[in-house]
Amino acid sequence: MPGDGQFLVGEDIRPGTYKTAGPDGSTCYWARLRNASGELSAIIANDNITGPVRVAHKKGEYFESTRCQEWKRVG
């Protein structure tokens, strides 16, 4: 999965755990979302990272990523 974009889990990407080596620049932002509304209440979990991270995605959620290196499915 590319490092930037918003993806519907179960349609755009498979459910599971994904990892990235970290930012493609200074920081990487990721978020698990209940929906694609853009409202703060849609956020399940999020973070700005400067190193590697793993994130688990469940079917029906949205995943958003900005300024991150490529995400790879690991489980």
mmJSON file of the N, C-alpha and C atoms, coordinates in Angstrom:
{"data_MODEL":{"atom_site":{
"group_PDB":["ATOM","ATOM","ATOM","ATOM","ATOM","ATOM","ATOM","ATOM","ATOM","ATOM","ATOM","ATOM","ATOM","ATOM","ATOM","ATOM","ATOM","ATOM","ATOM","ATOM","ATOM","ATOM","ATOM","ATOM","ATOM","ATOM","ATOM","ATOM","ATOM","ATOM","ATOM","ATOM","ATOM","ATOM","ATOM","ATOM","ATOM","ATOM","ATOM","ATOM","ATOM","ATOM","ATOM","ATOM","ATOM","ATOM","ATOM","ATOM","ATOM","ATOM","ATOM","ATOM","ATOM","ATOM","ATOM","ATOM","ATOM","ATOM","ATOM","ATOM","ATOM","ATOM","ATOM","ATOM","ATOM","ATOM","ATOM","ATOM","ATOM","ATOM","ATOM","ATOM","ATOM","ATOM","ATOM","ATOM","ATOM","ATOM","ATOM","ATOM","ATOM","ATOM","ATOM","ATOM","ATOM","ATOM","ATOM","ATOM","ATOM","ATOM","ATOM","ATOM","ATOM","ATOM","ATOM","ATOM","ATOM","ATOM","ATOM","ATOM","ATOM","ATOM","ATOM","ATOM","ATOM","ATOM","ATOM","ATOM","ATOM","ATOM","ATOM","ATOM","ATOM","ATOM","ATOM","ATOM","ATOM","ATOM","ATOM","ATOM","ATOM","ATOM","ATOM","ATOM","ATOM","ATOM","ATOM","ATOM","ATOM","ATOM","ATOM","ATOM","ATOM","ATOM","ATOM","ATOM","ATOM","ATOM","ATOM","ATOM","ATOM","ATOM","ATOM","ATOM","ATOM","ATOM","ATOM","ATOM","ATOM","ATOM","ATOM","ATOM","ATOM","ATOM","ATOM","ATOM","ATOM","ATOM","ATOM","ATOM","ATOM","ATOM","ATOM","ATOM","ATOM","ATOM","ATOM","ATOM","ATOM","ATOM","ATOM","ATOM","ATOM","ATOM","ATOM","ATOM","ATOM","ATOM","ATOM","ATOM","ATOM","ATOM","ATOM","ATOM","ATOM","ATOM","ATOM","ATOM","ATOM","ATOM","ATOM","ATOM","ATOM","ATOM","ATOM","ATOM","ATOM","ATOM","ATOM","ATOM","ATOM","ATOM","ATOM","ATOM","ATOM","ATOM","ATOM","ATOM","ATOM","ATOM","ATOM","ATOM","ATOM","ATOM","ATOM","ATOM","ATOM","ATOM","ATOM","ATOM","ATOM","ATOM","ATOM","ATOM","ATOM"],
"id":[1,2,3,4,5,6,7,8,9,10,11,12,13,14,15,16,17,18,19,20,21,22,23,24,25,26,27,28,29,30,31,32,33,34,35,36,37,38,39,40,41,42,43,44,45,46,47,48,49,50,51,52,53,54,55,56,57,58,59,60,61,62,63,64,65,66,67,68,69,70,71,72,73,74,75,76,77,78,79,80,81,82,83,84,85,86,87,88,89,90,91,92,93,94,95,96,97,98,99,100,101,102,103,104,105,106,107,108,109,110,111,112,113,114,115,116,117,118,119,120,121,122,123,124,125,126,127,128,129,130,131,132,133,134,135,136,137,138,139,140,141,142,143,144,145,146,147,148,149,150,151,152,153,154,155,156,157,158,159,160,161,162,163,164,165,166,167,168,169,170,171,172,173,174,175,176,177,178,179,180,181,182,183,184,185,186,187,188,189,190,191,192,193,194,195,196,197,198,199,200,201,202,203,204,205,206,207,208,209,210,211,212,213,214,215,216,217,218,219,220,221,222,223,224,225],
"type_symbol":["N","C","C","N","C","C","N","C","C","N","C","C","N","C","C","N","C","C","N","C","C","N","C","C","N","C","C","N","C","C","N","C","C","N","C","C","N","C","C","N","C","C","N","C","C","N","C","C","N","C","C","N","C","C","N","C","C","N","C","C","N","C","C","N","C","C","N","C","C","N","C","C","N","C","C","N","C","C","N","C","C","N","C","C","N","C","C","N","C","C","N","C","C","N","C","C","N","C","C","N","C","C","N","C","C","N","C","C","N","C","C","N","C","C","N","C","C","N","C","C","N","C","C","N","C","C","N","C","C","N","C","C","N","C","C","N","C","C","N","C","C","N","C","C","N","C","C","N","C","C","N","C","C","N","C","C","N","C","C","N","C","C","N","C","C","N","C","C","N","C","C","N","C","C","N","C","C","N","C","C","N","C","C","N","C","C","N","C","C","N","C","C","N","C","C","N","C","C","N","C","C","N","C","C","N","C","C","N","C","C","N","C","C","N","C","C","N","C","C","N","C","C","N","C","C"],
"label_atom_id":["N","CA","C","N","CA","C","N","CA","C","N","CA","C","N","CA","C","N","CA","C","N","CA","C","N","CA","C","N","CA","C","N","CA","C","N","CA","C","N","CA","C","N","CA","C","N","CA","C","N","CA","C","N","CA","C","N","CA","C","N","CA","C","N","CA","C","N","CA","C","N","CA","C","N","CA","C","N","CA","C","N","CA","C","N","CA","C","N","CA","C","N","CA","C","N","CA","C","N","CA","C","N","CA","C","N","CA","C","N","CA","C","N","CA","C","N","CA","C","N","CA","C","N","CA","C","N","CA","C","N","CA","C","N","CA","C","N","CA","C","N","CA","C","N","CA","C","N","CA","C","N","CA","C","N","CA","C","N","CA","C","N","CA","C","N","CA","C","N","CA","C","N","CA","C","N","CA","C","N","CA","C","N","CA","C","N","CA","C","N","CA","C","N","CA","C","N","CA","C","N","CA","C","N","CA","C","N","CA","C","N","CA","C","N","CA","C","N","CA","C","N","CA","C","N","CA","C","N","CA","C","N","CA","C","N","CA","C","N","CA","C","N","CA","C","N","CA","C","N","CA","C","N","CA","C","N","CA","C","N","CA","C"],
"label_alt_id":[null,null,null,null,null,null,null,null,null,null,null,null,null,null,null,null,null,null,null,null,null,null,null,null,null,null,null,null,null,null,null,null,null,null,null,null,null,null,null,null,null,null,null,null,null,null,null,null,null,null,null,null,null,null,null,null,null,null,null,null,null,null,null,null,null,null,null,null,null,null,null,null,null,null,null,null,null,null,null,null,null,null,null,null,null,null,null,null,null,null,null,null,null,null,null,null,null,null,null,null,null,null,null,null,null,null,null,null,null,null,null,null,null,null,null,null,null,null,null,null,null,null,null,null,null,null,null,null,null,null,null,null,null,null,null,null,null,null,null,null,null,null,null,null,null,null,null,null,null,null,null,null,null,null,null,null,null,null,null,null,null,null,null,null,null,null,null,null,null,null,null,null,null,null,null,null,null,null,null,null,null,null,null,null,null,null,null,null,null,null,null,null,null,null,null,null,null,null,null,null,null,null,null,null,null,null,null,null,null,null,null,null,null,null,null,null,null,null,null,null,null,null,null,null,null],
"label_comp_id":["MET","MET","MET","PRO","PRO","PRO","GLY","GLY","GLY","ASP","ASP","ASP","GLY","GLY","GLY","GLN","GLN","GLN","PHE","PHE","PHE","LEU","LEU","LEU","VAL","VAL","VAL","GLY","GLY","GLY","GLU","GLU","GLU","ASP","ASP","ASP","ILE","ILE","ILE","ARG","ARG","ARG","PRO","PRO","PRO","GLY","GLY","GLY","THR","THR","THR","TYR","TYR","TYR","LYS","LYS","LYS","THR","THR","THR","ALA","ALA","ALA","GLY","GLY","GLY","PRO","PRO","PRO","ASP","ASP","ASP","GLY","GLY","GLY","SER","SER","SER","THR","THR","THR","CYS","CYS","CYS","TYR","TYR","TYR","TRP","TRP","TRP","ALA","ALA","ALA","ARG","ARG","ARG","LEU","LEU","LEU","ARG","ARG","ARG","ASN","ASN","ASN","ALA","ALA","ALA","SER","SER","SER","GLY","GLY","GLY","GLU","GLU","GLU","LEU","LEU","LEU","SER","SER","SER","ALA","ALA","ALA","ILE","ILE","ILE","ILE","ILE","ILE","ALA","ALA","ALA","ASN","ASN","ASN","ASP","ASP","ASP","ASN","ASN","ASN","ILE","ILE","ILE","THR","THR","THR","GLY","GLY","GLY","PRO","PRO","PRO","VAL","VAL","VAL","ARG","ARG","ARG","VAL","VAL","VAL","ALA","ALA","ALA","HIS","HIS","HIS","LYS","LYS","LYS","LYS","LYS","LYS","GLY","GLY","GLY","GLU","GLU","GLU","TYR","TYR","TYR","PHE","PHE","PHE","GLU","GLU","GLU","SER","SER","SER","THR","THR","THR","ARG","ARG","ARG","CYS","CYS","CYS","GLN","GLN","GLN","GLU","GLU","GLU","TRP","TRP","TRP","LYS","LYS","LYS","ARG","ARG","ARG","VAL","VAL","VAL","GLY","GLY","GLY"],
"label_asym_id":["A","A","A","A","A","A","A","A","A","A","A","A","A","A","A","A","A","A","A","A","A","A","A","A","A","A","A","A","A","A","A","A","A","A","A","A","A","A","A","A","A","A","A","A","A","A","A","A","A","A","A","A","A","A","A","A","A","A","A","A","A","A","A","A","A","A","A","A","A","A","A","A","A","A","A","A","A","A","A","A","A","A","A","A","A","A","A","A","A","A","A","A","A","A","A","A","A","A","A","A","A","A","A","A","A","A","A","A","A","A","A","A","A","A","A","A","A","A","A","A","A","A","A","A","A","A","A","A","A","A","A","A","A","A","A","A","A","A","A","A","A","A","A","A","A","A","A","A","A","A","A","A","A","A","A","A","A","A","A","A","A","A","A","A","A","A","A","A","A","A","A","A","A","A","A","A","A","A","A","A","A","A","A","A","A","A","A","A","A","A","A","A","A","A","A","A","A","A","A","A","A","A","A","A","A","A","A","A","A","A","A","A","A","A","A","A","A","A","A","A","A","A","A","A","A"],
"label_entity_id":["1","1","1","1","1","1","1","1","1","1","1","1","1","1","1","1","1","1","1","1","1","1","1","1","1","1","1","1","1","1","1","1","1","1","1","1","1","1","1","1","1","1","1","1","1","1","1","1","1","1","1","1","1","1","1","1","1","1","1","1","1","1","1","1","1","1","1","1","1","1","1","1","1","1","1","1","1","1","1","1","1","1","1","1","1","1","1","1","1","1","1","1","1","1","1","1","1","1","1","1","1","1","1","1","1","1","1","1","1","1","1","1","1","1","1","1","1","1","1","1","1","1","1","1","1","1","1","1","1","1","1","1","1","1","1","1","1","1","1","1","1","1","1","1","1","1","1","1","1","1","1","1","1","1","1","1","1","1","1","1","1","1","1","1","1","1","1","1","1","1","1","1","1","1","1","1","1","1","1","1","1","1","1","1","1","1","1","1","1","1","1","1","1","1","1","1","1","1","1","1","1","1","1","1","1","1","1","1","1","1","1","1","1","1","1","1","1","1","1","1","1","1","1","1","1"],
"label_seq_id":[1,1,1,2,2,2,3,3,3,4,4,4,5,5,5,6,6,6,7,7,7,8,8,8,9,9,9,10,10,10,11,11,11,12,12,12,13,13,13,14,14,14,15,15,15,16,16,16,17,17,17,18,18,18,19,19,19,20,20,20,21,21,21,22,22,22,23,23,23,24,24,24,25,25,25,26,26,26,27,27,27,28,28,28,29,29,29,30,30,30,31,31,31,32,32,32,33,33,33,34,34,34,35,35,35,36,36,36,37,37,37,38,38,38,39,39,39,40,40,40,41,41,41,42,42,42,43,43,43,44,44,44,45,45,45,46,46,46,47,47,47,48,48,48,49,49,49,50,50,50,51,51,51,52,52,52,53,53,53,54,54,54,55,55,55,56,56,56,57,57,57,58,58,58,59,59,59,60,60,60,61,61,61,62,62,62,63,63,63,64,64,64,65,65,65,66,66,66,67,67,67,68,68,68,69,69,69,70,70,70,71,71,71,72,72,72,73,73,73,74,74,74,75,75,75],
"pdbx_PDB_ins_code":[null,null,null,null,null,null,null,null,null,null,null,null,null,null,null,null,null,null,null,null,null,null,null,null,null,null,null,null,null,null,null,null,null,null,null,null,null,null,null,null,null,null,null,null,null,null,null,null,null,null,null,null,null,null,null,null,null,null,null,null,null,null,null,null,null,null,null,null,null,null,null,null,null,null,null,null,null,null,null,null,null,null,null,null,null,null,null,null,null,null,null,null,null,null,null,null,null,null,null,null,null,null,null,null,null,null,null,null,null,null,null,null,null,null,null,null,null,null,null,null,null,null,null,null,null,null,null,null,null,null,null,null,null,null,null,null,null,null,null,null,null,null,null,null,null,null,null,null,null,null,null,null,null,null,null,null,null,null,null,null,null,null,null,null,null,null,null,null,null,null,null,null,null,null,null,null,null,null,null,null,null,null,null,null,null,null,null,null,null,null,null,null,null,null,null,null,null,null,null,null,null,null,null,null,null,null,null,null,null,null,null,null,null,null,null,null,null,null,null,null,null,null,null,null,null],
"Cartn_x":[0.855,0.0,0.904,0.585,1.411,1.414,2.315,2.438,1.419,0.792,-0.184,-1.535,-2.603,-3.945,-4.888,-6.146,-7.174,-7.744,-7.804,-8.138,-9.255,-10.233,-11.296,-10.816,-10.729,-10.246,-11.308,-10.894,-11.805,-12.173,-11.918,-12.173,-10.889,-10.255,-9.017,-7.797,-7.829,-6.743,-7.344,-6.575,-7.032,-6.923,-7.833,-7.677,-6.377,-5.829,-4.608,-3.693,-2.476,-1.468,-0.506,-0.225,0.688,1.799,2.968,4.072,4.679,5.278,6.032,7.369,8.373,9.688,9.677,8.635,8.535,8.236,8.626,8.261,9.021,8.366,8.99,9.254,10.142,10.411,10.59,10.01,10.237,9.297,8.018,7.062,6.068,5.484,4.467,3.215,2.07,0.795,-0.035,-0.621,-1.554,-2.787,-3.913,-5.149,-6.019,-6.621,-7.695,-8.986,-9.926,-11.136,-12.401,-13.451,-14.753,-15.426,-15.169,-15.767,-14.896,-15.285,-14.493,-15.061,-15.75,-16.426,-15.473,-14.271,-13.341,-13.553,-14.544,-14.83,-13.861,-13.522,-12.641,-13.234,-14.552,-15.204,-15.03,-14.57,-14.349,-13.042,-12.15,-10.834,-10.943,-10.463,-10.359,-9.014,-7.956,-6.59,-5.784,-4.779,-3.909,-2.589,-1.596,-0.301,0.541,1.469,2.542,3.8,4.476,5.626,6.888,8.027,9.316,10.137,9.558,10.249,9.273,9.718,8.867,7.64,6.557,5.331,4.541,3.73,2.771,1.375,0.415,-0.963,-1.874,-2.82,-3.787,-5.052,-5.553,-6.734,-7.847,-9.071,-10.237,-11.145,-11.803,-12.701,-13.772,-14.027,-15.03,-14.486,-13.275,-12.626,-11.964,-11.614,-10.779,-9.402,-8.386,-7.021,-6.487,-5.935,-5.37,-3.901,-3.093,-1.657,-1.129,-0.255,0.33,1.814,2.629,4.086,4.767,4.222,4.793,5.422,6.409,6.934,5.868,6.105,5.162,4.81,3.544,3.053,3.042,3.529,3.55,2.751,1.929,1.107,2.007,1.933,2.774,1.97,0.674,-0.128,-1.597],
"Cartn_y":[-1.162,0.0,1.229,2.215,3.423,4.14,5.069,5.775,6.869,7.377,8.46,8.033,8.404,8.145,7.751,7.524,7.025,5.762,4.691,3.377,2.748,2.14,1.408,-0.022,-0.441,-1.782,-2.804,-3.795,-4.815,-4.579,-3.348,-3.035,-2.571,-1.534,-1.02,-1.796,-2.208,-3.014,-4.136,-5.205,-6.347,-6.033,-6.563,-6.432,-7.094,-6.652,-7.242,-6.189,-6.613,-5.725,-5.29,-3.995,-3.401,-2.67,-2.599,-1.855,-0.911,0.15,1.085,1.335,1.657,1.991,3.363,4.141,5.454,6.538,7.752,8.891,8.952,9.573,9.915,11.422,11.794,13.186,13.287,14.315,14.531,13.733,13.643,12.882,12.162,11.126,10.327,10.376,10.691,10.688,9.518,8.766,7.705,7.809,7.302,7.284,6.106,5.457,4.49,5.252,5.119,5.94,5.09,5.517,4.847,5.062,6.246,6.594,7.646,8.075,9.039,10.454,10.763,12.052,13.231,12.97,14.051,14.664,14.188,14.687,14.076,14.841,14.324,13.096,13.025,11.884,10.58,10.659,9.458,8.754,9.438,8.872,7.799,6.602,5.501,5.588,5.78,5.919,6.661,7.422,8.112,8.457,8.846,9.209,9.888,10.71,11.253,10.531,9.877,9.061,9.534,9.179,9.496,8.24,7.067,5.803,4.722,3.467,2.354,2.18,1.652,1.39,0.284,-0.407,-1.403,-0.956,-1.136,-0.754,-1.884,-2.302,-3.343,-2.693,-3.214,-2.676,-3.717,-3.261,-4.143,-3.803,-4.802,-4.622,-3.578,-2.689,-1.657,-0.334,-0.34,0.901,1.561,2.825,3.521,3.699,3.695,3.953,5.114,6.101,7.278,7.393,7.75,7.865,9.042,9.842,11.001,11.092,11.3,11.462,10.222,9.041,7.794,7.019,6.203,5.277,4.203,3.38,2.328,1.454,1.073,0.148,-1.263,-2.233,-3.638,-4.487,-5.38,-6.271,-7.347,-7.508,-8.471,-9.485,-9.4,-10.374,-10.134],
"Cartn_z":[0.0,0.0,0.0,-0.802,-0.83,0.516,0.695,1.964,2.183,1.127,1.26,0.714,1.429,0.935,2.037,1.641,2.541,1.915,2.692,2.169,3.001,2.335,3.013,3.216,4.465,4.792,4.392,3.642,3.134,1.686,1.196,-0.206,-0.906,-0.369,-0.963,-0.489,0.774,1.354,2.171,2.362,3.153,4.639,5.464,6.911,7.35,8.463,8.987,9.571,9.859,10.435,9.353,9.335,8.348,9.081,8.454,9.06,8.031,8.542,7.717,8.393,7.601,8.148,8.796,8.536,9.162,8.161,8.491,7.652,6.337,5.381,4.111,4.185,5.074,5.413,6.914,7.532,8.963,9.863,9.519,10.327,9.434,9.972,9.285,10.152,9.539,10.26,9.768,10.703,10.328,11.231,10.724,11.505,11.104,12.098,11.875,12.093,11.143,11.163,11.084,11.774,11.711,10.352,9.768,8.482,7.811,6.627,5.861,5.96,7.059,7.209,7.394,7.893,8.187,9.568,10.298,11.645,12.664,13.701,14.756,15.431,15.522,16.168,15.384,14.135,13.329,13.685,14.398,14.706,15.783,15.45,16.413,17.116,16.321,16.832,15.776,16.237,15.296,15.962,15.156,15.715,14.644,15.084,14.254,14.7,13.78,14.149,13.443,14.031,13.428,13.17,13.431,13.216,12.8,12.807,12.38,13.275,12.682,13.445,12.755,13.555,13.055,13.458,12.545,12.811,12.331,13.188,12.822,12.28,11.158,10.492,10.489,10.785,10.778,9.603,9.072,7.936,8.275,7.319,7.49,7.983,8.549,8.971,7.768,7.945,6.972,7.58,6.738,7.176,6.363,7.047,6.388,6.743,5.759,5.95,5.133,5.75,5.087,5.412,4.409,4.534,5.129,4.838,5.335,4.179,4.506,3.515,3.264,2.273,1.896,3.108,3.19,4.213,3.64,4.411,3.985,4.963,4.414,5.258,5.857,7.191,7.895,8.692,8.649,9.398,9.255],
"occupancy":[1.0,1.0,1.0,1.0,1.0,1.0,1.0,1.0,1.0,1.0,1.0,1.0,1.0,1.0,1.0,1.0,1.0,1.0,1.0,1.0,1.0,1.0,1.0,1.0,1.0,1.0,1.0,1.0,1.0,1.0,1.0,1.0,1.0,1.0,1.0,1.0,1.0,1.0,1.0,1.0,1.0,1.0,1.0,1.0,1.0,1.0,1.0,1.0,1.0,1.0,1.0,1.0,1.0,1.0,1.0,1.0,1.0,1.0,1.0,1.0,1.0,1.0,1.0,1.0,1.0,1.0,1.0,1.0,1.0,1.0,1.0,1.0,1.0,1.0,1.0,1.0,1.0,1.0,1.0,1.0,1.0,1.0,1.0,1.0,1.0,1.0,1.0,1.0,1.0,1.0,1.0,1.0,1.0,1.0,1.0,1.0,1.0,1.0,1.0,1.0,1.0,1.0,1.0,1.0,1.0,1.0,1.0,1.0,1.0,1.0,1.0,1.0,1.0,1.0,1.0,1.0,1.0,1.0,1.0,1.0,1.0,1.0,1.0,1.0,1.0,1.0,1.0,1.0,1.0,1.0,1.0,1.0,1.0,1.0,1.0,1.0,1.0,1.0,1.0,1.0,1.0,1.0,1.0,1.0,1.0,1.0,1.0,1.0,1.0,1.0,1.0,1.0,1.0,1.0,1.0,1.0,1.0,1.0,1.0,1.0,1.0,1.0,1.0,1.0,1.0,1.0,1.0,1.0,1.0,1.0,1.0,1.0,1.0,1.0,1.0,1.0,1.0,1.0,1.0,1.0,1.0,1.0,1.0,1.0,1.0,1.0,1.0,1.0,1.0,1.0,1.0,1.0,1.0,1.0,1.0,1.0,1.0,1.0,1.0,1.0,1.0,1.0,1.0,1.0,1.0,1.0,1.0,1.0,1.0,1.0,1.0,1.0,1.0,1.0,1.0,1.0,1.0,1.0,1.0,1.0,1.0,1.0,1.0,1.0,1.0],
"B_iso_or_equiv":[0.0,0.0,0.0,0.0,0.0,0.0,0.0,0.0,0.0,0.0,0.0,0.0,0.0,0.0,0.0,0.0,0.0,0.0,0.0,0.0,0.0,0.0,0.0,0.0,0.0,0.0,0.0,0.0,0.0,0.0,0.0,0.0,0.0,0.0,0.0,0.0,0.0,0.0,0.0,0.0,0.0,0.0,0.0,0.0,0.0,0.0,0.0,0.0,0.0,0.0,0.0,0.0,0.0,0.0,0.0,0.0,0.0,0.0,0.0,0.0,0.0,0.0,0.0,0.0,0.0,0.0,0.0,0.0,0.0,0.0,0.0,0.0,0.0,0.0,0.0,0.0,0.0,0.0,0.0,0.0,0.0,0.0,0.0,0.0,0.0,0.0,0.0,0.0,0.0,0.0,0.0,0.0,0.0,0.0,0.0,0.0,0.0,0.0,0.0,0.0,0.0,0.0,0.0,0.0,0.0,0.0,0.0,0.0,0.0,0.0,0.0,0.0,0.0,0.0,0.0,0.0,0.0,0.0,0.0,0.0,0.0,0.0,0.0,0.0,0.0,0.0,0.0,0.0,0.0,0.0,0.0,0.0,0.0,0.0,0.0,0.0,0.0,0.0,0.0,0.0,0.0,0.0,0.0,0.0,0.0,0.0,0.0,0.0,0.0,0.0,0.0,0.0,0.0,0.0,0.0,0.0,0.0,0.0,0.0,0.0,0.0,0.0,0.0,0.0,0.0,0.0,0.0,0.0,0.0,0.0,0.0,0.0,0.0,0.0,0.0,0.0,0.0,0.0,0.0,0.0,0.0,0.0,0.0,0.0,0.0,0.0,0.0,0.0,0.0,0.0,0.0,0.0,0.0,0.0,0.0,0.0,0.0,0.0,0.0,0.0,0.0,0.0,0.0,0.0,0.0,0.0,0.0,0.0,0.0,0.0,0.0,0.0,0.0,0.0,0.0,0.0,0.0,0.0,0.0,0.0,0.0,0.0,0.0,0.0,0.0],
"pdbx_formal_charge":[null,null,null,null,null,null,null,null,null,null,null,null,null,null,null,null,null,null,null,null,null,null,null,null,null,null,null,null,null,null,null,null,null,null,null,null,null,null,null,null,null,null,null,null,null,null,null,null,null,null,null,null,null,null,null,null,null,null,null,null,null,null,null,null,null,null,null,null,null,null,null,null,null,null,null,null,null,null,null,null,null,null,null,null,null,null,null,null,null,null,null,null,null,null,null,null,null,null,null,null,null,null,null,null,null,null,null,null,null,null,null,null,null,null,null,null,null,null,null,null,null,null,null,null,null,null,null,null,null,null,null,null,null,null,null,null,null,null,null,null,null,null,null,null,null,null,null,null,null,null,null,null,null,null,null,null,null,null,null,null,null,null,null,null,null,null,null,null,null,null,null,null,null,null,null,null,null,null,null,null,null,null,null,null,null,null,null,null,null,null,null,null,null,null,null,null,null,null,null,null,null,null,null,null,null,null,null,null,null,null,null,null,null,null,null,null,null,null,null,null,null,null,null,null,null],
"auth_seq_id":[1,1,1,2,2,2,3,3,3,4,4,4,5,5,5,6,6,6,7,7,7,8,8,8,9,9,9,10,10,10,11,11,11,12,12,12,13,13,13,14,14,14,15,15,15,16,16,16,17,17,17,18,18,18,19,19,19,20,20,20,21,21,21,22,22,22,23,23,23,24,24,24,25,25,25,26,26,26,27,27,27,28,28,28,29,29,29,30,30,30,31,31,31,32,32,32,33,33,33,34,34,34,35,35,35,36,36,36,37,37,37,38,38,38,39,39,39,40,40,40,41,41,41,42,42,42,43,43,43,44,44,44,45,45,45,46,46,46,47,47,47,48,48,48,49,49,49,50,50,50,51,51,51,52,52,52,53,53,53,54,54,54,55,55,55,56,56,56,57,57,57,58,58,58,59,59,59,60,60,60,61,61,61,62,62,62,63,63,63,64,64,64,65,65,65,66,66,66,67,67,67,68,68,68,69,69,69,70,70,70,71,71,71,72,72,72,73,73,73,74,74,74,75,75,75],
"auth_comp_id":["MET","MET","MET","PRO","PRO","PRO","GLY","GLY","GLY","ASP","ASP","ASP","GLY","GLY","GLY","GLN","GLN","GLN","PHE","PHE","PHE","LEU","LEU","LEU","VAL","VAL","VAL","GLY","GLY","GLY","GLU","GLU","GLU","ASP","ASP","ASP","ILE","ILE","ILE","ARG","ARG","ARG","PRO","PRO","PRO","GLY","GLY","GLY","THR","THR","THR","TYR","TYR","TYR","LYS","LYS","LYS","THR","THR","THR","ALA","ALA","ALA","GLY","GLY","GLY","PRO","PRO","PRO","ASP","ASP","ASP","GLY","GLY","GLY","SER","SER","SER","THR","THR","THR","CYS","CYS","CYS","TYR","TYR","TYR","TRP","TRP","TRP","ALA","ALA","ALA","ARG","ARG","ARG","LEU","LEU","LEU","ARG","ARG","ARG","ASN","ASN","ASN","ALA","ALA","ALA","SER","SER","SER","GLY","GLY","GLY","GLU","GLU","GLU","LEU","LEU","LEU","SER","SER","SER","ALA","ALA","ALA","ILE","ILE","ILE","ILE","ILE","ILE","ALA","ALA","ALA","ASN","ASN","ASN","ASP","ASP","ASP","ASN","ASN","ASN","ILE","ILE","ILE","THR","THR","THR","GLY","GLY","GLY","PRO","PRO","PRO","VAL","VAL","VAL","ARG","ARG","ARG","VAL","VAL","VAL","ALA","ALA","ALA","HIS","HIS","HIS","LYS","LYS","LYS","LYS","LYS","LYS","GLY","GLY","GLY","GLU","GLU","GLU","TYR","TYR","TYR","PHE","PHE","PHE","GLU","GLU","GLU","SER","SER","SER","THR","THR","THR","ARG","ARG","ARG","CYS","CYS","CYS","GLN","GLN","GLN","GLU","GLU","GLU","TRP","TRP","TRP","LYS","LYS","LYS","ARG","ARG","ARG","VAL","VAL","VAL","GLY","GLY","GLY"],
"auth_asym_id":["A","A","A","A","A","A","A","A","A","A","A","A","A","A","A","A","A","A","A","A","A","A","A","A","A","A","A","A","A","A","A","A","A","A","A","A","A","A","A","A","A","A","A","A","A","A","A","A","A","A","A","A","A","A","A","A","A","A","A","A","A","A","A","A","A","A","A","A","A","A","A","A","A","A","A","A","A","A","A","A","A","A","A","A","A","A","A","A","A","A","A","A","A","A","A","A","A","A","A","A","A","A","A","A","A","A","A","A","A","A","A","A","A","A","A","A","A","A","A","A","A","A","A","A","A","A","A","A","A","A","A","A","A","A","A","A","A","A","A","A","A","A","A","A","A","A","A","A","A","A","A","A","A","A","A","A","A","A","A","A","A","A","A","A","A","A","A","A","A","A","A","A","A","A","A","A","A","A","A","A","A","A","A","A","A","A","A","A","A","A","A","A","A","A","A","A","A","A","A","A","A","A","A","A","A","A","A","A","A","A","A","A","A","A","A","A","A","A","A","A","A","A","A","A","A"],
"auth_atom_id":["N","CA","C","N","CA","C","N","CA","C","N","CA","C","N","CA","C","N","CA","C","N","CA","C","N","CA","C","N","CA","C","N","CA","C","N","CA","C","N","CA","C","N","CA","C","N","CA","C","N","CA","C","N","CA","C","N","CA","C","N","CA","C","N","CA","C","N","CA","C","N","CA","C","N","CA","C","N","CA","C","N","CA","C","N","CA","C","N","CA","C","N","CA","C","N","CA","C","N","CA","C","N","CA","C","N","CA","C","N","CA","C","N","CA","C","N","CA","C","N","CA","C","N","CA","C","N","CA","C","N","CA","C","N","CA","C","N","CA","C","N","CA","C","N","CA","C","N","CA","C","N","CA","C","N","CA","C","N","CA","C","N","CA","C","N","CA","C","N","CA","C","N","CA","C","N","CA","C","N","CA","C","N","CA","C","N","CA","C","N","CA","C","N","CA","C","N","CA","C","N","CA","C","N","CA","C","N","CA","C","N","CA","C","N","CA","C","N","CA","C","N","CA","C","N","CA","C","N","CA","C","N","CA","C","N","CA","C","N","CA","C","N","CA","C","N","CA","C","N","CA","C","N","CA","C","N","CA","C","N","CA","C"],
"pdbx_PDB_model_num":[1,1,1,1,1,1,1,1,1,1,1,1,1,1,1,1,1,1,1,1,1,1,1,1,1,1,1,1,1,1,1,1,1,1,1,1,1,1,1,1,1,1,1,1,1,1,1,1,1,1,1,1,1,1,1,1,1,1,1,1,1,1,1,1,1,1,1,1,1,1,1,1,1,1,1,1,1,1,1,1,1,1,1,1,1,1,1,1,1,1,1,1,1,1,1,1,1,1,1,1,1,1,1,1,1,1,1,1,1,1,1,1,1,1,1,1,1,1,1,1,1,1,1,1,1,1,1,1,1,1,1,1,1,1,1,1,1,1,1,1,1,1,1,1,1,1,1,1,1,1,1,1,1,1,1,1,1,1,1,1,1,1,1,1,1,1,1,1,1,1,1,1,1,1,1,1,1,1,1,1,1,1,1,1,1,1,1,1,1,1,1,1,1,1,1,1,1,1,1,1,1,1,1,1,1,1,1,1,1,1,1,1,1,1,1,1,1,1,1,1,1,1,1,1,1]
}}}
